Amino acid sequence: MRSKGIFLLIILGALSSYYIYEPIPEDIEERWKLMLTNCFFRSLSHLADLSELLGLKDYMGVMYFITLAEGVVPVSDGQVQVTVEQFDGVEGVVYQPAQQGGSTDLRPAVIYMHGGGWCLGSSRMGPYDLLSRRMVKELNAVVLSVEYRLAPAHHFPVPYEDVYRVVKHFLQRGVLAQYSVDPGRVAVSGDSAGGNLAAAVSQQLQQDPEQQVQLKAQALLYPVTQALDLNTPSYQQNRDMPILPRTLMVRFWSEYFTSDKALFRAMMANTHNSPESAGLLKFVDWSAFLPESYHREYNYSAPTLSASVAGEGSAMDELSRSIADPRASPLLVPDAALHSLPKAYVLTSEYDVLRDDGVMYVTRLRRAGVHVTHEHYDNGFHGALMFTVWPADFLIGRRMTDNFIQWMKENL
């Protein structure tokens, strides 16, 4: 009996080590807390893989549990008034200062897009609700958190179009007046996939000749900016990092475009670019846009072009156009489309597959003459800004939030 007990303890210890312990870099704070947090994400990912393999539920359908688990009902309190409203047919949660007397002072506004790889996430998740409330109280701002539709039920460009419609509608002078918003003090912001949407919307608004009210600022928090090269140094260095390993980010990209698994396999091999993308590869040449310190031991090799990735005929052509579309990959626009963009705040983290996406966008914005504040966290990891709620509250997440809001105070 004693030997059986010891054997079971060894097995249990081995399983615990497999699911909990990870070789996380020493300079990351609260390493064991990150290991335990990521244990939940990895276990759910394995369950999602099994469910899809057995034909029970697709991968993203299982992973959506994260969204449901952190869901809250946004309600008003003594300082913040909360309403759920429609903006050109798209839902948004509006946070604004509770009415205090008959003040007619105009306020700034922040239009926020949540992260989640275009497949997960919601403005109704606890961390986003708390962030919105904090922005209202510390910036005395109106915050509109957009509830855009998600893939795989709604592939690109639907999530982007939802966000664009909301921003266009909100920026009408009559709508801004309803919320006592100063037309000259409106910003867009978002984290991860939300940062991608914020960057893309900023570009498209600037190119719209009919747009009267323009944005004052864009705040992009560890944004996704390109789908052409999924083998940059940060994708290689951080391929197995917690929260967002390379496999998951590639899956998010493929599901954003199509449910055809052939694209996922091609993206994993970085052979998903069609000849149509050939002229755009110069915009994702990390050897030209990353500072030398980020190159490390990696050598640049241009992504392989392939005549066929997924789908047939018109479906394949549409997929190729989507991958090369700057509304999906804002890094792909020419320099002329960057110079008149609003000032930007870009947050990046060292231990994040998306680090180089953000750094390359910073380089290109600066070369185009855009004023950019780049805040890089040498010990940061992807998603840290959203880990501010017990039990997954991290000190670095609080610092990121503090610095982000301070920048907004000074620039909005």
C-alpha positions as CSV (number, residue, x, y, z in Angstrom):
1,M,0.0,0.0,0.0
2,R,2.8,2.4,0.9
3,S,4.5,1.8,-2.5
4,K,1.2,2.4,-4.3
5,G,0.8,5.7,-2.4
6,I,4.3,6.8,-3.3
7,F,3.7,5.9,-6.9
8,L,0.4,7.9,-7.0
9,L,2.2,10.9,-5.4
10,I,4.9,10.7,-8.1
11,I,2.3,10.5,-10.8
12,L,0.4,13.4,-9.3
13,G,3.6,15.4,-8.9
14,A,4.5,14.7,-12.6
15,L,1.1,15.8,-13.8
16,S,1.3,19.0,-11.6
17,S,4.7,19.8,-12.9
18,Y,3.5,19.4,-16.5
19,Y,0.4,21.6,-16.1
20,I,1.8,24.2,-13.7
21,Y,5.6,24.5,-14.0
22,E,6.9,26.3,-17.1
23,P,10.4,27.7,-17.9
24,I,9.3,31.3,-17.5
25,P,12.1,34.0,-17.7
26,E,13.5,34.9,-14.3
27,D,12.9,38.6,-14.7
28,I,9.1,38.3,-15.0
29,E,7.5,39.3,-11.7
30,E,5.2,36.9,-9.8
31,R,6.3,34.0,-12.0
32,W,4.5,31.3,-10.0
33,K,1.3,33.3,-10.1
34,L,1.7,33.5,-13.9
35,M,2.3,29.7,-14.1
36,L,-0.9,29.0,-12.1
37,T,-2.9,31.5,-14.2
38,N,-1.6,30.0,-17.4
39,C,-2.4,26.5,-16.1
40,F,-6.1,27.3,-16.4
41,F,-5.6,28.6,-20.0
42,R,-3.6,25.6,-21.1
43,S,-6.1,23.1,-19.5
44,L,-9.0,24.9,-21.3
45,S,-7.1,24.9,-24.5
46,H,-6.4,21.1,-24.3
47,L,-10.1,20.6,-23.5
48,A,-11.0,22.7,-26.5
49,D,-8.7,20.7,-28.8
50,L,-10.3,17.4,-27.5
51,S,-13.8,18.8,-28.0
52,E,-13.1,19.8,-31.6
53,L,-11.4,16.5,-32.3
54,L,-14.4,14.6,-31.0
55,G,-16.8,16.8,-33.0
56,L,-18.5,18.1,-29.8
57,K,-17.8,21.8,-30.1
58,D,-15.4,23.9,-32.0
59,Y,-12.2,25.1,-30.4
60,M,-13.2,28.8,-30.0
61,G,-16.6,27.7,-28.8
62,V,-15.0,26.1,-25.8
63,M,-12.4,28.8,-25.3
64,Y,-15.3,31.3,-25.1
65,F,-15.8,30.0,-21.5
66,I,-13.1,32.6,-20.6
67,T,-15.4,35.4,-21.7
68,L,-18.4,33.9,-19.8
69,A,-16.4,33.3,-16.7
70,E,-15.3,36.9,-16.4
71,G,-18.7,38.3,-17.5
72,V,-20.3,41.0,-15.4
73,V,-23.5,43.1,-15.7
74,P,-22.4,46.7,-16.1
75,V,-24.5,48.8,-13.8
76,S,-24.4,52.5,-12.7
77,D,-23.0,53.5,-9.3
78,G,-22.6,56.8,-7.5
79,Q,-19.8,58.0,-9.7
80,V,-20.4,56.4,-13.1
81,Q,-23.6,56.2,-15.1
82,V,-23.7,53.1,-17.3
83,T,-26.1,52.5,-20.3
84,V,-26.2,50.0,-23.1
85,E,-27.0,51.7,-26.4
86,Q,-27.0,51.1,-30.2
87,F,-24.7,53.0,-32.5
88,D,-25.7,52.5,-36.1
89,G,-27.0,49.0,-35.2
90,V,-24.0,47.9,-33.2
91,E,-24.2,47.6,-29.4
92,G,-21.9,49.6,-27.1
93,V,-21.7,50.1,-23.3
94,V,-21.5,53.8,-22.5
95,Y,-19.8,54.9,-19.2
96,Q,-20.0,58.5,-18.3
97,P,-19.7,60.7,-15.1
98,A,-22.8,60.6,-13.0
99,Q,-24.8,63.8,-13.3
100,Q,-23.5,66.5,-11.0
101,G,-25.5,69.6,-10.9
102,G,-26.1,71.3,-14.3
103,S,-22.6,71.4,-15.6
104,T,-22.3,72.1,-19.3
105,D,-18.5,71.5,-19.6
106,L,-17.5,69.4,-22.5
107,R,-15.6,66.2,-21.8
108,P,-13.1,64.0,-23.6
109,A,-14.2,60.6,-24.9
110,V,-12.5,57.3,-25.4
111,I,-13.9,54.6,-27.8
112,Y,-12.5,51.3,-26.5
113,M,-12.2,48.0,-28.4
114,H,-11.6,44.9,-26.3
115,G,-9.1,42.2,-27.1
116,G,-9.5,38.5,-27.5
117,G,-8.2,37.6,-30.9
118,W,-11.4,38.8,-32.7
119,C,-12.9,35.5,-31.4
120,L,-13.2,36.0,-27.6
121,G,-13.8,38.8,-25.2
122,S,-16.5,41.3,-24.5
123,S,-17.0,44.8,-23.2
124,R,-18.9,43.1,-20.4
125,M,-15.9,41.3,-18.9
126,G,-14.8,42.4,-15.4
127,P,-11.4,43.8,-16.3
128,Y,-12.8,45.9,-19.2
129,D,-15.7,47.1,-17.0
130,L,-13.2,48.2,-14.3
131,L,-10.9,49.9,-16.9
132,S,-13.8,51.9,-18.3
133,R,-14.9,53.0,-14.9
134,R,-11.4,54.1,-14.0
135,M,-11.1,56.1,-17.2
136,V,-14.4,57.9,-16.5
137,K,-13.3,58.8,-13.0
138,E,-9.7,59.8,-13.6
139,L,-10.2,61.5,-17.0
140,N,-13.7,62.8,-16.4
141,A,-14.4,61.2,-19.8
142,V,-17.2,59.4,-21.6
143,V,-16.1,55.9,-22.5
144,L,-17.8,53.9,-25.2
145,S,-16.8,50.2,-25.0
146,V,-17.8,48.5,-28.3
147,E,-19.5,45.1,-28.4
148,Y,-18.5,44.1,-31.9
149,R,-19.4,40.7,-33.4
150,L,-16.9,38.0,-33.2
151,A,-15.3,35.3,-35.4
152,P,-15.7,32.5,-36.3
153,A,-19.4,33.2,-36.6
154,H,-18.5,36.5,-38.2
155,H,-15.3,36.5,-40.2
156,F,-13.3,39.6,-41.3
157,P,-14.3,42.2,-42.2
158,V,-17.4,42.1,-40.0
159,P,-15.7,42.9,-36.6
160,Y,-13.8,45.7,-38.2
161,E,-16.9,47.1,-39.9
162,D,-18.9,47.0,-36.7
163,V,-16.2,49.1,-35.0
164,Y,-15.9,51.5,-37.9
165,R,-19.7,52.1,-37.9
166,V,-19.7,52.8,-34.2
167,V,-16.9,55.3,-34.4
168,K,-18.3,57.0,-37.4
169,H,-21.7,57.3,-35.8
170,F,-20.3,58.5,-32.4
171,L,-18.2,61.2,-34.1
172,Q,-21.2,63.0,-35.6
173,R,-21.4,66.4,-34.0
174,G,-25.0,65.9,-32.9
175,V,-24.2,62.6,-31.2
176,L,-21.2,64.1,-29.4
177,A,-23.3,66.9,-28.2
178,Q,-25.8,64.4,-26.6
179,Y,-22.9,63.1,-24.4
180,S,-21.4,66.6,-23.8
181,V,-18.2,65.5,-25.6
182,D,-15.6,67.9,-27.0
183,P,-15.2,67.1,-30.7
184,G,-11.5,67.9,-30.4
185,R,-10.8,65.5,-27.6
186,V,-11.8,62.0,-28.8
187,A,-9.5,59.0,-28.8
188,V,-9.7,55.4,-29.8
189,S,-8.0,52.6,-27.9
190,G,-7.9,48.9,-27.6
191,D,-5.7,46.0,-26.4
192,S,-4.4,43.2,-28.6
193,A,-7.0,42.5,-31.3
194,G,-8.7,45.6,-30.1
195,G,-5.5,47.6,-30.7
196,N,-5.6,46.2,-34.2
197,L,-9.1,47.5,-34.7
198,A,-8.3,50.9,-33.2
199,A,-5.3,51.3,-35.5
200,A,-7.2,50.3,-38.6
201,V,-10.1,52.6,-37.8
202,S,-7.7,55.5,-37.2
203,Q,-6.3,55.0,-40.7
204,Q,-9.6,54.6,-42.5
205,L,-11.1,57.7,-40.8
206,Q,-8.2,59.8,-41.8
207,Q,-8.7,58.7,-45.5
208,D,-12.5,59.4,-45.5
209,P,-13.0,62.7,-47.2
210,E,-16.5,63.1,-45.7
211,Q,-15.3,62.7,-42.1
212,Q,-15.6,66.1,-40.4
213,V,-14.5,65.2,-36.8
214,Q,-11.1,63.5,-36.6
215,L,-9.5,61.7,-33.7
216,K,-7.1,63.4,-31.4
217,A,-5.3,60.3,-30.2
218,Q,-4.9,56.5,-30.6
219,A,-3.7,54.3,-27.7
220,L,-2.7,50.9,-28.9
221,L,-2.0,48.3,-26.1
222,Y,0.2,45.4,-27.3
223,P,-1.5,45.6,-30.7
224,V,-1.7,43.1,-33.6
225,T,-0.6,44.9,-36.7
226,Q,0.2,42.4,-39.5
227,A,-0.7,38.9,-40.7
228,L,2.0,38.4,-43.4
229,D,5.0,37.3,-41.3
230,L,4.2,35.1,-38.3
231,N,7.8,34.3,-37.7
232,T,9.3,37.6,-36.5
233,P,11.9,37.4,-33.7
234,S,9.2,37.9,-31.1
235,Y,7.0,35.1,-32.6
236,Q,10.1,32.8,-32.4
237,Q,11.4,33.9,-29.0
238,N,8.0,33.8,-27.3
239,R,6.4,30.9,-29.1
240,D,5.7,29.0,-25.9
241,M,5.1,31.9,-23.5
242,P,2.1,31.9,-21.3
243,I,-1.3,33.4,-22.2
244,L,-0.6,33.9,-25.9
245,P,1.7,31.2,-27.4
246,R,2.3,31.3,-31.1
247,T,-0.1,28.5,-31.9
248,L,-3.0,30.4,-30.3
249,M,-2.2,33.6,-32.0
250,V,-1.9,31.9,-35.4
251,R,-5.3,30.2,-34.7
252,F,-6.8,33.6,-33.9
253,W,-5.6,34.9,-37.2
254,S,-6.8,32.0,-39.2
255,E,-10.2,32.0,-37.5
256,Y,-10.6,35.7,-38.2
257,F,-10.4,35.0,-41.9
258,T,-11.9,31.6,-42.4
259,S,-12.9,28.3,-40.7
260,D,-10.9,26.4,-43.3
261,K,-8.2,24.6,-41.3
262,A,-5.9,24.6,-44.3
263,L,-5.1,28.3,-43.6
264,F,-4.2,27.5,-40.0
265,R,-1.7,24.9,-41.2
266,A,-0.2,27.3,-43.8
267,M,0.0,30.1,-41.2
268,M,1.8,27.8,-38.8
269,A,4.4,27.1,-41.5
270,N,4.4,30.8,-42.5
271,T,3.6,29.8,-46.1
272,H,0.2,31.5,-46.3
273,N,1.1,34.5,-48.4
274,S,-0.2,34.6,-52.0
275,P,1.6,36.3,-54.9
276,E,-0.8,39.2,-54.3
277,S,1.1,39.9,-51.0
278,A,4.5,40.1,-52.7
279,G,4.5,43.9,-52.9
280,L,3.5,44.3,-49.3
281,L,6.3,42.2,-47.7
282,K,8.5,45.3,-47.6
283,F,6.2,46.7,-44.9
284,V,6.8,43.7,-42.6
285,D,10.5,43.4,-43.2
286,W,11.6,43.3,-39.5
287,S,15.3,43.7,-40.4
288,A,14.4,47.2,-41.6
289,F,11.9,48.3,-38.9
290,L,13.1,46.6,-35.7
291,P,16.0,48.2,-33.7
292,E,19.1,46.0,-33.7
293,S,18.6,45.0,-30.1
294,Y,15.4,43.1,-31.1
295,H,17.1,41.1,-33.8
296,R,18.9,38.8,-31.3
297,E,20.2,35.7,-33.0
298,Y,17.5,35.7,-35.6
299,N,18.1,36.3,-39.3
300,Y,15.5,37.7,-41.6
301,S,14.0,35.5,-44.3
302,A,11.1,36.7,-46.4
303,P,7.9,34.7,-46.0
304,T,7.3,32.1,-48.7
305,L,4.7,32.9,-51.4
306,S,2.2,30.2,-52.3
307,A,-0.2,30.1,-55.1
308,S,-2.8,28.2,-53.1
309,V,-3.5,28.3,-49.4
310,A,-7.1,27.5,-48.7
311,G,-10.4,27.4,-50.6
312,E,-11.0,27.3,-54.3
313,G,-11.5,29.9,-57.0
314,S,-13.2,33.0,-55.8
315,A,-13.0,31.9,-52.1
316,M,-9.2,31.6,-52.4
317,D,-9.0,35.0,-54.1
318,E,-11.1,36.6,-51.4
319,L,-9.0,35.0,-48.7
320,S,-5.8,36.4,-50.3
321,R,-7.3,39.8,-50.5
322,S,-8.3,39.7,-46.8
323,I,-4.8,38.7,-45.7
324,A,-3.3,41.7,-47.6
325,D,-6.1,44.1,-46.5
326,P,-4.8,47.0,-44.3
327,R,-8.1,47.0,-42.4
328,A,-6.9,43.6,-41.1
329,S,-3.1,44.5,-41.0
330,P,-2.7,48.2,-40.5
331,L,1.1,47.9,-40.8
332,L,0.6,47.3,-44.6
333,V,-0.5,50.9,-45.5
334,P,2.0,53.0,-47.5
335,D,3.9,55.8,-45.8
336,A,1.6,58.5,-47.3
337,A,-1.3,57.0,-45.3
338,L,0.5,57.4,-42.0
339,H,1.8,60.9,-41.8
340,S,-1.5,62.6,-40.9
341,L,-2.6,60.0,-38.3
342,P,-3.3,61.3,-34.7
343,K,-0.6,61.1,-32.0
344,A,-0.2,57.6,-30.7
345,Y,0.6,55.7,-27.5
346,V,1.9,52.2,-28.1
347,L,2.5,49.7,-25.3
348,T,4.6,46.6,-26.0
349,S,5.9,43.7,-23.8
350,E,9.2,41.8,-24.2
351,Y,7.6,38.4,-23.6
352,D,4.9,38.7,-26.2
353,V,4.6,37.2,-29.7
354,L,3.1,40.6,-30.7
355,R,6.1,42.6,-29.5
356,D,7.5,43.2,-32.9
357,D,4.2,44.0,-34.5
358,G,3.9,47.0,-32.1
359,V,7.6,48.0,-32.4
360,M,7.5,47.9,-36.2
361,Y,4.4,50.1,-36.2
362,V,6.1,52.6,-33.9
363,T,9.1,52.8,-36.2
364,R,6.9,53.4,-39.3
365,L,4.7,56.0,-37.5
366,R,7.8,57.9,-36.3
367,R,9.4,57.8,-39.8
368,A,6.1,59.3,-41.1
369,G,6.3,62.1,-38.7
370,V,3.6,61.0,-36.2
371,H,4.2,61.8,-32.6
372,V,4.5,58.5,-30.8
373,T,5.0,57.6,-27.1
374,H,6.3,54.0,-27.0
375,E,6.2,52.3,-23.6
376,H,8.0,49.0,-23.6
377,Y,8.0,46.7,-20.6
378,D,11.2,44.6,-20.4
379,N,9.5,42.1,-18.0
380,G,6.0,42.3,-19.5
381,F,3.9,39.6,-21.0
382,H,0.8,39.6,-23.3
383,G,-2.5,40.6,-21.7
384,A,-0.9,41.8,-18.4
385,L,-3.0,45.0,-18.4
386,M,-6.2,42.9,-18.1
387,F,-4.9,41.0,-15.1
388,T,-6.0,43.4,-12.4
389,V,-8.8,41.4,-10.8
390,W,-8.2,38.9,-8.0
391,P,-7.0,36.2,-8.0
392,A,-5.2,36.9,-11.3
393,D,-4.1,40.4,-10.3
394,F,-0.5,41.3,-11.3
395,L,1.6,44.3,-10.2
396,I,2.7,44.8,-13.8
397,G,-0.9,45.0,-14.9
398,R,-1.5,47.8,-12.4
399,R,1.6,49.7,-13.6
400,M,0.5,49.4,-17.2
401,T,-2.9,50.7,-16.4
402,D,-1.5,53.6,-14.4
403,N,0.9,54.6,-17.1
404,F,-1.7,54.3,-19.9
405,I,-4.2,56.4,-18.0
406,Q,-1.6,59.0,-17.2
407,W,-0.7,59.3,-20.9
408,M,-4.4,59.8,-21.7
409,K,-4.6,62.5,-19.0
410,E,-1.7,64.4,-20.6
411,N,-2.7,63.9,-24.2
412,L,-6.5,63.9,-24.3
